[in-house]
């Protein structure tokens, strides 16, 4: 997670003037974040199969959304789908963690 965050910051700070460095940071972010979500799901499925399966499926869909760059290279469709999946996954995890924390404090 830390390395994908560093790559995201690198993507934001390195301008397109340095095309190779920018593409390396961006590609590394997309791959590392997908890999994190996928592995998170695999490890979580050892104790909670349903929630782990959700993360594995979401990580796989995020990776497959990158394939939309091939037929639609300049439309931004892949980025929109990727962003929506990221928001959805983070929102679901945020809601579940808040429910668990409320149960623990009661």
PDB file as gemmi writes it, atoms N, CA and C in Angstrom:
CRYST1    1.000    1.000    1.000  90.00  90.00  90.00 P 1                      
ATOM      1  N   UNK A   1       0.820  -1.180   0.000  1.00  0.00           N  
ATOM      2  CA  UNK A   1       0.000   0.000   0.000  1.00  0.00           C  
ATOM      3  C   UNK A   1       0.870   1.252   0.000  1.00  0.00           C  
ATOM      4  N   UNK A   2       1.955   1.210   0.752  1.00  0.00           N  
ATOM      5  CA  UNK A   2       2.842   2.366   0.809  1.00  0.00           C  
ATOM      6  C   UNK A   2       3.487   2.621  -0.545  1.00  0.00           C  
ATOM      7  N   UNK A   3       3.934   1.564  -1.203  1.00  0.00           N  
ATOM      8  CA  UNK A   3       4.577   1.757  -2.503  1.00  0.00           C  
ATOM      9  C   UNK A   3       3.596   2.255  -3.556  1.00  0.00           C  
ATOM     10  N   UNK A   4       2.350   1.811  -3.502  1.00  0.00           N  
ATOM     11  CA  UNK A   4       1.362   2.326  -4.464  1.00  0.00           C  
ATOM     12  C   UNK A   4       1.039   3.787  -4.160  1.00  0.00           C  
ATOM     13  N   UNK A   5       1.060   4.174  -2.898  1.00  0.00           N  
ATOM     14  CA  UNK A   5       0.845   5.582  -2.551  1.00  0.00           C  
ATOM     15  C   UNK A   5       1.999   6.455  -3.036  1.00  0.00           C  
ATOM     16  N   UNK A   6       3.215   5.956  -2.896  1.00  0.00           N  
ATOM     17  CA  UNK A   6       4.377   6.691  -3.388  1.00  0.00           C  
ATOM     18  C   UNK A   6       4.295   6.848  -4.905  1.00  0.00           C  
ATOM     19  N   UNK A   7       3.876   5.806  -5.589  1.00  0.00           N  
ATOM     20  CA  UNK A   7       3.735   5.881  -7.046  1.00  0.00           C  
ATOM     21  C   UNK A   7       2.628   6.855  -7.446  1.00  0.00           C  
ATOM     22  N   UNK A   8       1.557   6.915  -6.686  1.00  0.00           N  
ATOM     23  CA  UNK A   8       0.491   7.872  -6.976  1.00  0.00           C  
ATOM     24  C   UNK A   8       0.991   9.305  -6.802  1.00  0.00           C  
ATOM     25  N   UNK A   9       1.747   9.553  -5.749  1.00  0.00           N  
ATOM     26  CA  UNK A   9       2.317  10.881  -5.536  1.00  0.00           C  
ATOM     27  C   UNK A   9       3.315  11.207  -6.646  1.00  0.00           C  
ATOM     28  N   UNK A  10       4.096  10.213  -7.045  1.00  0.00           N  
ATOM     29  CA  UNK A  10       5.032  10.416  -8.154  1.00  0.00           C  
ATOM     30  C   UNK A  10       4.324  10.735  -9.454  1.00  0.00           C  
ATOM     31  N   UNK A  11       3.200  10.081  -9.699  1.00  0.00           N  
ATOM     32  CA  UNK A  11       2.417  10.358 -10.901  1.00  0.00           C  
ATOM     33  C   UNK A  11       1.884  11.783 -10.877  1.00  0.00           C  
ATOM     34  N   UNK A  12       1.503  12.254  -9.711  1.00  0.00           N  
ATOM     35  CA  UNK A  12       0.952  13.599  -9.599  1.00  0.00           C  
ATOM     36  C   UNK A  12       2.033  14.678  -9.701  1.00  0.00           C  
ATOM     37  N   UNK A  13       3.233  14.388  -9.228  1.00  0.00           N  
ATOM     38  CA  UNK A  13       4.267  15.426  -9.200  1.00  0.00           C  
ATOM     39  C   UNK A  13       5.137  15.451 -10.453  1.00  0.00           C  
ATOM     40  N   UNK A  14       5.355  14.314 -11.080  1.00  0.00           N  
ATOM     41  CA  UNK A  14       6.176  14.268 -12.293  1.00  0.00           C  
ATOM     42  C   UNK A  14       5.284  14.645 -13.479  1.00  0.00           C  
ATOM     43  N   UNK A  15       5.658  15.692 -14.165  1.00  0.00           N  
ATOM     44  CA  UNK A  15       4.837  16.179 -15.277  1.00  0.00           C  
ATOM     45  C   UNK A  15       5.022  15.304 -16.515  1.00  0.00           C  
ATOM     46  N   UNK A  16       4.189  15.536 -17.491  1.00  0.00           N  
ATOM     47  CA  UNK A  16       4.257  14.769 -18.734  1.00  0.00           C  
ATOM     48  C   UNK A  16       5.467  15.164 -19.581  1.00  0.00           C  
ATOM     49  N   UNK A  17       6.199  16.202 -19.174  1.00  0.00           N  
ATOM     50  CA  UNK A  17       7.442  16.535 -19.869  1.00  0.00           C  
ATOM     51  C   UNK A  17       8.426  15.374 -19.752  1.00  0.00           C  
ATOM     52  N   UNK A  18       8.398  14.714 -18.624  1.00  0.00           N  
ATOM     53  CA  UNK A  18       9.220  13.527 -18.388  1.00  0.00           C  
ATOM     54  C   UNK A  18       8.337  12.304 -18.609  1.00  0.00           C  
ATOM     55  N   UNK A  19       8.051  12.047 -19.870  1.00  0.00           N  
ATOM     56  CA  UNK A  19       7.035  11.059 -20.237  1.00  0.00           C  
ATOM     57  C   UNK A  19       7.332   9.669 -19.692  1.00  0.00           C  
ATOM     58  N   UNK A  20       8.567   9.214 -19.803  1.00  0.00           N  
ATOM     59  CA  UNK A  20       8.903   7.865 -19.354  1.00  0.00           C  
ATOM     60  C   UNK A  20       8.725   7.718 -17.842  1.00  0.00           C  
ATOM     61  N   UNK A  21       9.222   8.687 -17.082  1.00  0.00           N  
ATOM     62  CA  UNK A  21       9.090   8.622 -15.623  1.00  0.00           C  
ATOM     63  C   UNK A  21       7.618   8.675 -15.210  1.00  0.00           C  
ATOM     64  N   UNK A  22       6.845   9.533 -15.860  1.00  0.00           N  
ATOM     65  CA  UNK A  22       5.420   9.649 -15.541  1.00  0.00           C  
ATOM     66  C   UNK A  22       4.692   8.332 -15.829  1.00  0.00           C  
ATOM     67  N   UNK A  23       4.993   7.733 -16.970  1.00  0.00           N  
ATOM     68  CA  UNK A  23       4.345   6.455 -17.317  1.00  0.00           C  
ATOM     69  C   UNK A  23       4.771   5.336 -16.373  1.00  0.00           C  
ATOM     70  N   UNK A  24       6.033   5.354 -15.938  1.00  0.00           N  
ATOM     71  CA  UNK A  24       6.482   4.340 -14.984  1.00  0.00           C  
ATOM     72  C   UNK A  24       5.761   4.476 -13.644  1.00  0.00           C  
ATOM     73  N   UNK A  25       5.644   5.715 -13.152  1.00  0.00           N  
ATOM     74  CA  UNK A  25       4.921   5.930 -11.902  1.00  0.00           C  
ATOM     75  C   UNK A  25       3.455   5.524 -12.038  1.00  0.00           C  
ATOM     76  N   UNK A  26       2.820   5.932 -13.131  1.00  0.00           N  
ATOM     77  CA  UNK A  26       1.392   5.636 -13.320  1.00  0.00           C  
ATOM     78  C   UNK A  26       1.154   4.137 -13.468  1.00  0.00           C  
ATOM     79  N   UNK A  27       1.958   3.489 -14.293  1.00  0.00           N  
ATOM     80  CA  UNK A  27       1.801   2.049 -14.468  1.00  0.00           C  
ATOM     81  C   UNK A  27       2.055   1.282 -13.186  1.00  0.00           C  
ATOM     82  N   UNK A  28       3.067   1.709 -12.445  1.00  0.00           N  
ATOM     83  CA  UNK A  28       3.366   1.053 -11.166  1.00  0.00           C  
ATOM     84  C   UNK A  28       2.217   1.228 -10.177  1.00  0.00           C  
ATOM     85  N   UNK A  29       1.627   2.424 -10.144  1.00  0.00           N  
ATOM     86  CA  UNK A  29       0.492   2.640  -9.241  1.00  0.00           C  
ATOM     87  C   UNK A  29      -0.651   1.709  -9.573  1.00  0.00           C  
ATOM     88  N   UNK A  30      -1.051   1.672 -10.851  1.00  0.00           N  
ATOM     89  CA  UNK A  30      -2.189   0.842 -11.237  1.00  0.00           C  
ATOM     90  C   UNK A  30      -1.935  -0.632 -10.930  1.00  0.00           C  
ATOM     91  N   UNK A  31      -0.744  -1.115 -11.216  1.00  0.00           N  
ATOM     92  CA  UNK A  31      -0.451  -2.525 -10.950  1.00  0.00           C  
ATOM     93  C   UNK A  31      -0.349  -2.821  -9.460  1.00  0.00           C  
ATOM     94  N   UNK A  32       0.342  -1.963  -8.709  1.00  0.00           N  
ATOM     95  CA  UNK A  32       0.530  -2.220  -7.273  1.00  0.00           C  
ATOM     96  C   UNK A  32      -0.776  -2.126  -6.493  1.00  0.00           C  
ATOM     97  N   UNK A  33      -1.613  -1.154  -6.833  1.00  0.00           N  
ATOM     98  CA  UNK A  33      -2.882  -1.015  -6.107  1.00  0.00           C  
ATOM     99  C   UNK A  33      -3.810  -2.199  -6.404  1.00  0.00           C  
ATOM    100  N   UNK A  34      -3.848  -2.625  -7.666  1.00  0.00           N  
ATOM    101  CA  UNK A  34      -4.645  -3.815  -7.996  1.00  0.00           C  
ATOM    102  C   UNK A  34      -4.120  -5.034  -7.263  1.00  0.00           C  
ATOM    103  N   UNK A  35      -2.806  -5.187  -7.233  1.00  0.00           N  
ATOM    104  CA  UNK A  35      -2.190  -6.320  -6.565  1.00  0.00           C  
ATOM    105  C   UNK A  35      -2.488  -6.286  -5.070  1.00  0.00           C  
ATOM    106  N   UNK A  36      -2.467  -5.094  -4.464  1.00  0.00           N  
ATOM    107  CA  UNK A  36      -2.786  -4.966  -3.044  1.00  0.00           C  
ATOM    108  C   UNK A  36      -4.221  -5.415  -2.770  1.00  0.00           C  
ATOM    109  N   UNK A  37      -5.168  -4.938  -3.557  1.00  0.00           N  
ATOM    110  CA  UNK A  37      -6.577  -5.298  -3.334  1.00  0.00           C  
ATOM    111  C   UNK A  37      -6.778  -6.792  -3.537  1.00  0.00           C  
ATOM    112  N   UNK A  38      -6.148  -7.335  -4.567  1.00  0.00           N  
ATOM    113  CA  UNK A  38      -6.274  -8.770  -4.841  1.00  0.00           C  
ATOM    114  C   UNK A  38      -5.695  -9.598  -3.689  1.00  0.00           C  
ATOM    115  N   UNK A  39      -4.478  -9.247  -3.229  1.00  0.00           N  
ATOM    116  CA  UNK A  39      -3.870  -9.993  -2.118  1.00  0.00           C  
ATOM    117  C   UNK A  39      -4.630  -9.796  -0.817  1.00  0.00           C  
ATOM    118  N   UNK A  40      -5.141  -8.588  -0.600  1.00  0.00           N  
ATOM    119  CA  UNK A  40      -5.969  -8.331   0.570  1.00  0.00           C  
ATOM    120  C   UNK A  40      -7.162  -9.286   0.581  1.00  0.00           C  
ATOM    121  N   UNK A  41      -7.791  -9.465  -0.577  1.00  0.00           N  
ATOM    122  CA  UNK A  41      -8.920 -10.386  -0.688  1.00  0.00           C  
ATOM    123  C   UNK A  41      -8.522 -11.830  -0.458  1.00  0.00           C  
ATOM    124  N   UNK A  42      -7.362 -12.218  -0.991  1.00  0.00           N  
ATOM    125  CA  UNK A  42      -6.910 -13.598  -0.791  1.00  0.00           C  
ATOM    126  C   UNK A  42      -6.643 -13.890   0.682  1.00  0.00           C  
ATOM    127  N   UNK A  43      -5.954 -12.989   1.350  1.00  0.00           N  
ATOM    128  CA  UNK A  43      -5.663 -13.206   2.770  1.00  0.00           C  
ATOM    129  C   UNK A  43      -6.922 -13.117   3.624  1.00  0.00           C  
ATOM    130  N   UNK A  44      -7.823 -12.242   3.244  1.00  0.00           N  
ATOM    131  CA  UNK A  44      -9.058 -12.095   4.012  1.00  0.00           C  
ATOM    132  C   UNK A  44      -9.979 -13.303   3.807  1.00  0.00           C  
ATOM    133  N   UNK A  45      -9.879 -13.936   2.650  1.00  0.00           N  
ATOM    134  CA  UNK A  45     -10.744 -15.084   2.389  1.00  0.00           C  
ATOM    135  C   UNK A  45     -10.383 -16.284   3.251  1.00  0.00           C  
ATOM    136  N   UNK A  46      -9.212 -16.255   3.874  1.00  0.00           N  
ATOM    137  CA  UNK A  46      -8.859 -17.348   4.781  1.00  0.00           C  
ATOM    138  C   UNK A  46      -9.754 -17.352   6.017  1.00  0.00           C  
ATOM    139  N   UNK A  47     -10.199 -16.153   6.445  1.00  0.00           N  
ATOM    140  CA  UNK A  47     -11.050 -16.088   7.627  1.00  0.00           C  
ATOM    141  C   UNK A  47     -12.497 -15.714   7.283  1.00  0.00           C  
ATOM    142  N   UNK A  48     -12.675 -14.858   6.278  1.00  0.00           N  
ATOM    143  CA  UNK A  48     -14.018 -14.405   5.887  1.00  0.00           C  
ATOM    144  C   UNK A  48     -14.137 -14.543   4.369  1.00  0.00           C  
ATOM    145  N   UNK A  49     -14.670 -15.662   3.934  1.00  0.00           N  
ATOM    146  CA  UNK A  49     -14.682 -16.006   2.512  1.00  0.00           C  
ATOM    147  C   UNK A  49     -15.448 -14.976   1.687  1.00  0.00           C  
ATOM    148  N   UNK A  50     -16.594 -14.579   2.147  1.00  0.00           N  
ATOM    149  CA  UNK A  50     -17.445 -13.680   1.362  1.00  0.00           C  
ATOM    150  C   UNK A  50     -16.793 -12.313   1.166  1.00  0.00           C  
ATOM    151  N   UNK A  51     -16.244 -11.739   2.214  1.00  0.00           N  
ATOM    152  CA  UNK A  51     -15.606 -10.433   2.103  1.00  0.00           C  
ATOM    153  C   UNK A  51     -14.303 -10.516   1.313  1.00  0.00           C  
ATOM    154  N   UNK A  52     -13.574 -11.603   1.461  1.00  0.00           N  
ATOM    155  CA  UNK A  52     -12.357 -11.794   0.684  1.00  0.00           C  
ATOM    156  C   UNK A  52     -12.649 -11.955  -0.790  1.00  0.00           C  
ATOM    157  N   UNK A  53     -13.723 -12.666  -1.105  1.00  0.00           N  
ATOM    158  CA  UNK A  53     -14.117 -12.868  -2.496  1.00  0.00           C  
ATOM    159  C   UNK A  53     -14.497 -11.539  -3.139  1.00  0.00           C  
ATOM    160  N   UNK A  54     -15.139 -10.649  -2.370  1.00  0.00           N  
ATOM    161  CA  UNK A  54     -15.491  -9.324  -2.872  1.00  0.00           C  
ATOM    162  C   UNK A  54     -14.236  -8.561  -3.291  1.00  0.00           C  
ATOM    163  N   UNK A  55     -13.194  -8.599  -2.481  1.00  0.00           N  
ATOM    164  CA  UNK A  55     -11.955  -7.897  -2.809  1.00  0.00           C  
ATOM    165  C   UNK A  55     -11.239  -8.524  -3.995  1.00  0.00           C  
ATOM    166  N   UNK A  56     -11.252  -9.839  -4.079  1.00  0.00           N  
ATOM    167  CA  UNK A  56     -10.618 -10.516  -5.214  1.00  0.00           C  
ATOM    168  C   UNK A  56     -11.327 -10.145  -6.516  1.00  0.00           C  
ATOM    169  N   UNK A  57     -12.651 -10.163  -6.500  1.00  0.00           N  
ATOM    170  CA  UNK A  57     -13.417  -9.802  -7.695  1.00  0.00           C  
ATOM    171  C   UNK A  57     -13.192  -8.339  -8.061  1.00  0.00           C  
ATOM    172  N   UNK A  58     -13.203  -7.453  -7.081  1.00  0.00           N  
ATOM    173  CA  UNK A  58     -12.994  -6.029  -7.356  1.00  0.00           C  
ATOM    174  C   UNK A  58     -11.600  -5.782  -7.917  1.00  0.00           C  
ATOM    175  N   UNK A  59     -10.586  -6.401  -7.340  1.00  0.00           N  
ATOM    176  CA  UNK A  59      -9.218  -6.266  -7.856  1.00  0.00           C  
ATOM    177  C   UNK A  59      -9.093  -6.790  -9.275  1.00  0.00           C  
ATOM    178  N   UNK A  60      -9.755  -7.897  -9.567  1.00  0.00           N  
ATOM    179  CA  UNK A  60      -9.726  -8.446 -10.922  1.00  0.00           C  
ATOM    180  C   UNK A  60     -10.437  -7.524 -11.908  1.00  0.00           C  
ATOM    181  N   UNK A  61     -11.571  -6.959 -11.505  1.00  0.00           N  
ATOM    182  CA  UNK A  61     -12.281  -6.029 -12.384  1.00  0.00           C  
ATOM    183  C   UNK A  61     -11.456  -4.767 -12.634  1.00  0.00           C  
ATOM    184  N   UNK A  62     -10.739  -4.314 -11.626  1.00  0.00           N  
ATOM    185  CA  UNK A  62      -9.885  -3.140 -11.804  1.00  0.00           C  
ATOM    186  C   UNK A  62      -8.778  -3.440 -12.803  1.00  0.00           C  
ATOM    187  N   UNK A  63      -8.219  -4.625 -12.731  1.00  0.00           N  
ATOM    188  CA  UNK A  63      -7.187  -5.009 -13.684  1.00  0.00           C  
ATOM    189  C   UNK A  63      -7.767  -5.146 -15.089  1.00  0.00           C  
ATOM    190  N   UNK A  64      -8.950  -5.714 -15.192  1.00  0.00           N  
ATOM    191  CA  UNK A  64      -9.586  -5.854 -16.501  1.00  0.00           C  
ATOM    192  C   UNK A  64      -9.994  -4.511 -17.098  1.00  0.00           C  
ATOM    193  N   UNK A  65     -10.282  -3.534 -16.235  1.00  0.00           N  
ATOM    194  CA  UNK A  65     -10.637  -2.213 -16.756  1.00  0.00           C  
ATOM    195  C   UNK A  65      -9.457  -1.582 -17.484  1.00  0.00           C  
ATOM    196  N   UNK A  66      -8.245  -1.964 -17.105  1.00  0.00           N  
ATOM    197  CA  UNK A  66      -7.065  -1.447 -17.803  1.00  0.00           C  
ATOM    198  C   UNK A  66      -7.029  -1.939 -19.250  1.00  0.00           C  
ATOM    199  N   UNK A  67      -7.657  -3.067 -19.522  1.00  0.00           N  
ATOM    200  CA  UNK A  67      -7.706  -3.569 -20.897  1.00  0.00           C  
ATOM    201  C   UNK A  67      -8.582  -2.702 -21.799  1.00  0.00           C  
ATOM    202  N   UNK A  68      -9.421  -1.873 -21.207  1.00  0.00           N  
ATOM    203  CA  UNK A  68     -10.244  -0.972 -22.018  1.00  0.00           C  
ATOM    204  C   UNK A  68      -9.421   0.133 -22.674  1.00  0.00           C  
ATOM    205  N   UNK A  69      -8.170   0.279 -22.252  1.00  0.00           N  
ATOM    206  CA  UNK A  69      -7.300   1.266 -22.884  1.00  0.00           C  
ATOM    207  C   UNK A  69      -6.991   0.855 -24.327  1.00  0.00           C  
ATOM    208  N   UNK A  70      -6.987  -0.433 -24.598  1.00  0.00           N  
ATOM    209  CA  UNK A  70      -6.645  -0.912 -25.945  1.00  0.00           C  
ATOM    210  C   UNK A  70      -7.677  -0.454 -26.982  1.00  0.00           C  
ATOM    211  N   UNK A  71      -8.985  -0.724 -26.799  1.00  0.00           N  
ATOM    212  CA  UNK A  71      -9.920  -0.256 -27.838  1.00  0.00           C  
ATOM    213  C   UNK A  71     -10.296   1.226 -27.709  1.00  0.00           C  
ATOM    214  N   UNK A  72     -10.161   1.805 -26.517  1.00  0.00           N  
ATOM    215  CA  UNK A  72     -10.541   3.206 -26.293  1.00  0.00           C  
ATOM    216  C   UNK A  72      -9.366   3.966 -25.680  1.00  0.00           C  
ATOM    217  N   UNK A  73      -8.305   4.224 -26.443  1.00  0.00           N  
ATOM    218  CA  UNK A  73      -7.094   4.798 -25.838  1.00  0.00           C  
ATOM    219  C   UNK A  73      -7.233   6.233 -25.349  1.00  0.00           C  
ATOM    220  N   UNK A  74      -8.073   7.034 -25.934  1.00  0.00           N  
ATOM    221  CA  UNK A  74      -8.085   8.450 -25.550  1.00  0.00           C  
ATOM    222  C   UNK A  74      -9.416   8.918 -24.982  1.00  0.00           C  
ATOM    223  N   UNK A  75     -10.313   8.003 -24.674  1.00  0.00           N  
ATOM    224  CA  UNK A  75     -11.624   8.408 -24.175  1.00  0.00           C  
ATOM    225  C   UNK A  75     -11.699   8.504 -22.662  1.00  0.00           C  
ATOM    226  N   UNK A  76     -10.775   7.915 -21.939  1.00  0.00           N  
ATOM    227  CA  UNK A  76     -10.783   7.958 -20.482  1.00  0.00           C  
ATOM    228  C   UNK A  76     -11.757   6.979 -19.852  1.00  0.00           C  
ATOM    229  N   UNK A  77     -12.275   6.043 -20.630  1.00  0.00           N  
ATOM    230  CA  UNK A  77     -13.247   5.072 -20.111  1.00  0.00           C  
ATOM    231  C   UNK A  77     -12.601   4.181 -19.056  1.00  0.00           C  
ATOM    232  N   UNK A  78     -11.385   3.713 -19.325  1.00  0.00           N  
ATOM    233  CA  UNK A  78     -10.702   2.830 -18.383  1.00  0.00           C  
ATOM    234  C   UNK A  78     -10.449   3.533 -17.058  1.00  0.00           C  
ATOM    235  N   UNK A  79     -10.045   4.798 -17.127  1.00  0.00           N  
ATOM    236  CA  UNK A  79      -9.765   5.548 -15.906  1.00  0.00           C  
ATOM    237  C   UNK A  79     -11.037   5.784 -15.103  1.00  0.00           C  
ATOM    238  N   UNK A  80     -12.135   6.061 -15.787  1.00  0.00           N  
ATOM    239  CA  UNK A  80     -13.407   6.277 -15.083  1.00  0.00           C  
ATOM    240  C   UNK A  80     -13.881   5.006 -14.384  1.00  0.00           C  
ATOM    241  N   UNK A  81     -13.812   3.893 -15.080  1.00  0.00           N  
ATOM    242  CA  UNK A  81     -14.238   2.622 -14.480  1.00  0.00           C  
ATOM    243  C   UNK A  81     -13.316   2.252 -13.317  1.00  0.00           C  
ATOM    244  N   UNK A  82     -12.014   2.438 -13.503  1.00  0.00           N  
ATOM    245  CA  UNK A  82     -11.051   2.144 -12.450  1.00  0.00           C  
ATOM    246  C   UNK A  82     -11.329   2.995 -11.210  1.00  0.00           C  
ATOM    247  N   UNK A  83     -11.566   4.281 -11.428  1.00  0.00           N  
ATOM    248  CA  UNK A  83     -11.848   5.185 -10.316  1.00  0.00           C  
ATOM    249  C   UNK A  83     -13.132   4.803  -9.598  1.00  0.00           C  
ATOM    250  N   UNK A  84     -14.158   4.450 -10.353  1.00  0.00           N  
ATOM    251  CA  UNK A  84     -15.425   4.045  -9.734  1.00  0.00           C  
ATOM    252  C   UNK A  84     -15.252   2.777  -8.913  1.00  0.00           C  
ATOM    253  N   UNK A  85     -14.496   1.818  -9.410  1.00  0.00           N  
ATOM    254  CA  UNK A  85     -14.250   0.594  -8.654  1.00  0.00           C  
ATOM    255  C   UNK A  85     -13.442   0.876  -7.385  1.00  0.00           C  
ATOM    256  N   UNK A  86     -12.451   1.775  -7.482  1.00  0.00           N  
ATOM    257  CA  UNK A  86     -11.673   2.162  -6.284  1.00  0.00           C  
ATOM    258  C   UNK A  86     -12.571   2.794  -5.227  1.00  0.00           C  
ATOM    259  N   UNK A  87     -13.396   3.714  -5.652  1.00  0.00           N  
ATOM    260  CA  UNK A  87     -14.295   4.393  -4.716  1.00  0.00           C  
ATOM    261  C   UNK A  87     -15.261   3.395  -4.094  1.00  0.00           C  
ATOM    262  N   UNK A  88     -15.827   2.507  -4.895  1.00  0.00           N  
ATOM    263  CA  UNK A  88     -16.778   1.517  -4.399  1.00  0.00           C  
ATOM    264  C   UNK A  88     -16.123   0.597  -3.378  1.00  0.00           C  
ATOM    265  N   UNK A  89     -14.923   0.084  -3.708  1.00  0.00           N  
ATOM    266  CA  UNK A  89     -14.236  -0.838  -2.798  1.00  0.00           C  
ATOM    267  C   UNK A  89     -13.908  -0.142  -1.487  1.00  0.00           C  
ATOM    268  N   UNK A  90     -13.357   1.070  -1.557  1.00  0.00           N  
ATOM    269  CA  UNK A  90     -13.000   1.805  -0.343  1.00  0.00           C  
ATOM    270  C   UNK A  90     -14.229   2.177   0.474  1.00  0.00           C  
ATOM    271  N   UNK A  91     -15.314   2.533  -0.180  1.00  0.00           N  
ATOM    272  CA  UNK A  91     -16.544   2.886   0.518  1.00  0.00           C  
ATOM    273  C   UNK A  91     -17.119   1.678   1.261  1.00  0.00           C  
ATOM    274  N   UNK A  92     -17.163   0.536   0.614  1.00  0.00           N  
ATOM    275  CA  UNK A  92     -17.682  -0.681   1.258  1.00  0.00           C  
ATOM    276  C   UNK A  92     -16.825  -1.042   2.460  1.00  0.00           C  
ATOM    277  N   UNK A  93     -15.497  -1.007   2.312  1.00  0.00           N  
ATOM    278  CA  UNK A  93     -14.633  -1.322   3.446  1.00  0.00           C  
ATOM    279  C   UNK A  93     -14.786  -0.307   4.564  1.00  0.00           C  
ATOM    280  N   UNK A  94     -14.931   0.966   4.238  1.00  0.00           N  
ATOM    281  CA  UNK A  94     -15.127   2.003   5.236  1.00  0.00           C  
ATOM    282  C   UNK A  94     -16.412   1.778   6.027  1.00  0.00           C  
ATOM    283  N   UNK A  95     -17.479   1.434   5.343  1.00  0.00           N  
ATOM    284  CA  UNK A  95     -18.768   1.188   6.001  1.00  0.00           C  
ATOM    285  C   UNK A  95     -18.667  -0.028   6.920  1.00  0.00           C  
ATOM    286  N   UNK A  96     -18.031  -1.097   6.442  1.00  0.00           N  
ATOM    287  CA  UNK A  96     -17.910  -2.310   7.251  1.00  0.00           C  
ATOM    288  C   UNK A  96     -17.045  -2.083   8.481  1.00  0.00           C  
ATOM    289  N   UNK A  97     -15.966  -1.324   8.346  1.00  0.00           N  
ATOM    290  CA  UNK A  97     -15.101  -1.043   9.496  1.00  0.00           C  
ATOM    291  C   UNK A  97     -15.847  -0.185  10.513  1.00  0.00           C  
ATOM    292  N   UNK A  98     -16.625   0.773  10.046  1.00  0.00           N  
ATOM    293  CA  UNK A  98     -17.401   1.608  10.978  1.00  0.00           C  
ATOM    294  C   UNK A  98     -18.451   0.792  11.720  1.00  0.00           C  
ATOM    295  N   UNK A  99     -19.078  -0.174  11.051  1.00  0.00           N  
ATOM    296  CA  UNK A  99     -20.054  -1.039  11.728  1.00  0.00           C  
ATOM    297  C   UNK A  99     -19.372  -1.875  12.802  1.00  0.00           C  
ATOM    298  N   UNK A 100     -18.192  -2.383  12.498  1.00  0.00           N  
ATOM    299  CA  UNK A 100     -17.456  -3.192  13.476  1.00  0.00           C  
ATOM    300  C   UNK A 100     -17.035  -2.334  14.659  1.00  0.00           C  
ATOM    301  N   UNK A 101     -16.567  -1.115  14.391  1.00  0.00           N  
ATOM    302  CA  UNK A 101     -16.144  -0.223  15.476  1.00  0.00           C  
ATOM    303  C   UNK A 101     -17.322   0.180  16.358  1.00  0.00           C  
ATOM    304  N   UNK A 102     -18.500   0.370  15.768  1.00  0.00           N  
ATOM    305  CA  UNK A 102     -19.676   0.721  16.572  1.00  0.00           C  
ATOM    306  C   UNK A 102     -20.069  -0.436  17.484  1.00  0.00           C  
ATOM    307  N   UNK A 103     -19.966  -1.660  16.982  1.00  0.00           N  
ATOM    308  CA  UNK A 103     -20.297  -2.825  17.799  1.00  0.00           C  
ATOM    309  C   UNK A 103     -19.298  -2.981  18.951  1.00  0.00           C  
ATOM    310  N   UNK A 104     -18.042  -2.672  18.685  1.00  0.00           N  
ATOM    311  CA  UNK A 104     -17.020  -2.817  19.727  1.00  0.00           C  
ATOM    312  C   UNK A 104     -17.165  -1.762  20.823  1.00  0.00           C  
ATOM    313  N   UNK A 105     -17.607  -0.560  20.460  1.00  0.00           N  
ATOM    314  CA  UNK A 105     -17.736   0.496  21.457  1.00  0.00           C  
ATOM    315  C   UNK A 105     -19.015   0.353  22.287  1.00  0.00           C  
ATOM    316  N   UNK A 106     -19.989  -0.378  21.801  1.00  0.00           N  
ATOM    317  CA  UNK A 106     -21.227  -0.548  22.566  1.00  0.00           C  
ATOM    318  C   UNK A 106     -21.019  -1.607  23.585  1.00  0.00           C  
TER     319      UNK A 106                                                      
END                                                                             
